[in-house]
């Protein structure tokens, strides 16, 4: 497939802009994740200290909660944008199922829970 030079240059500029934005956003996401980690630790520490004080003064054991990070959904943004050549590569059936991507019998795209059942 051939495209015009102007269209190619526009696509190239859009890609460069998207990469720049993703790099800036990665730094912000890192800062937010760091802040959330700190807040999780502080909240857990306060709750444990509160339970220890109640135990010491009243003799009642209070269960404490602990907030931890859920890392099962993390996907690095740079991997998606910097590997632009891989955008159209076949990821395989297992990865497609994990991503929630599928096709029906007519060749139409299915996303989400419907893809996992087909």
JOGIMO-V502417 format. One record per residue. N is the residue number from 1. RES is the residue in three letters. SS is DSSP state (H for helix, E for strand, C for the rest). D_FIRST is the distance of its C-alpha to the first C-alpha in Angstrom with 2 decimals. Layout:
N:RES:SS:D_FIRST ; N:RES:SS:D_FIRST
This chain:
1:UNK:C:0.00 ; 2:UNK:C:3.79 ; 3:UNK:C:6.75 ; 4:UNK:C:10.35 ; 5:UNK:H:12.73 ; 6:UNK:H:14.99 ; 7:UNK:H:12.70 ; 8:UNK:H:12.00 ; 9:UNK:H:15.78 ; 10:UNK:H:16.66 ; 11:UNK:H:14.86 ; 12:UNK:H:16.58 ; 13:UNK:H:19.84 ; 14:UNK:H:19.67 ; 15:UNK:H:19.26 ; 16:UNK:H:22.18 ; 17:UNK:H:24.21 ; 18:UNK:H:23.67 ; 19:UNK:H:24.79 ; 20:UNK:H:27.80 ; 21:UNK:H:28.73 ; 22:UNK:H:28.52 ; 23:UNK:H:30.77 ; 24:UNK:H:33.22 ; 25:UNK:H:33.25 ; 26:UNK:H:33.83 ; 27:UNK:H:36.98 ; 28:UNK:H:38.17 ; 29:UNK:H:37.59 ; 30:UNK:H:39.52 ; 31:UNK:H:42.34 ; 32:UNK:H:42.51 ; 33:UNK:H:42.58 ; 34:UNK:H:45.33 ; 35:UNK:H:47.30 ; 36:UNK:H:46.95 ; 37:UNK:H:48.15 ; 38:UNK:H:51.13 ; 39:UNK:H:51.98 ; 40:UNK:H:51.82 ; 41:UNK:H:54.24 ; 42:UNK:H:56.57 ; 43:UNK:H:56.70 ; 44:UNK:H:57.35 ; 45:UNK:H:60.02 ; 46:UNK:H:61.76 ; 47:UNK:H:61.78 ; 48:UNK:H:63.25 ; 49:UNK:H:65.85 ; 50:UNK:H:66.79 ; 51:UNK:H:67.26 ; 52:UNK:H:69.40 ; 53:UNK:H:71.58 ; 54:UNK:H:72.14 ; 55:UNK:H:72.97 ; 56:UNK:H:75.40 ; 57:UNK:H:77.24 ; 58:UNK:H:77.15 ; 59:UNK:C:76.71 ; 60:UNK:C:73.87 ; 61:UNK:C:70.70 ; 62:UNK:C:67.62 ; 63:UNK:C:64.25 ; 64:UNK:C:61.60 ; 65:UNK:C:57.88 ; 66:UNK:C:55.34 ; 67:UNK:C:51.90 ; 68:UNK:C:49.26 ; 69:UNK:C:45.57 ; 70:UNK:C:43.19 ; 71:UNK:C:40.47 ; 72:UNK:C:38.81 ; 73:UNK:C:36.02 ; 74:UNK:C:35.17 ; 75:UNK:C:31.55 ; 76:UNK:C:30.88 ; 77:UNK:H:28.50 ; 78:UNK:H:27.40 ; 79:UNK:H:26.18 ; 80:UNK:H:23.69 ; 81:UNK:H:22.30 ; 82:UNK:H:22.72 ; 83:UNK:C:20.92 ; 84:UNK:H:17.59 ; 85:UNK:H:15.88 ; 86:UNK:H:17.89 ; 87:UNK:C:16.85 ; 88:UNK:C:14.61 ; 89:UNK:C:16.98 ; 90:UNK:C:19.37 ; 91:UNK:C:22.70 ; 92:UNK:C:24.81 ; 93:UNK:H:27.12 ; 94:UNK:H:29.98 ; 95:UNK:H:28.05 ; 96:UNK:H:26.27 ; 97:UNK:H:29.76 ; 98:UNK:H:31.11 ; 99:UNK:H:28.45 ; 100:UNK:C:29.12 ; 101:UNK:E:25.74 ; 102:UNK:E:25.76 ; 103:UNK:E:24.61 ; 104:UNK:C:26.94 ; 105:UNK:C:27.44 ; 106:UNK:C:25.11 ; 107:UNK:C:22.17 ; 108:UNK:C:22.74 ; 109:UNK:E:22.74 ; 110:UNK:E:26.30 ; 111:UNK:E:27.52 ; 112:UNK:C:31.02 ; 113:UNK:H:34.10 ; 114:UNK:H:32.64 ; 115:UNK:H:30.15 ; 116:UNK:H:33.04 ; 117:UNK:H:35.03 ; 118:UNK:C:32.45
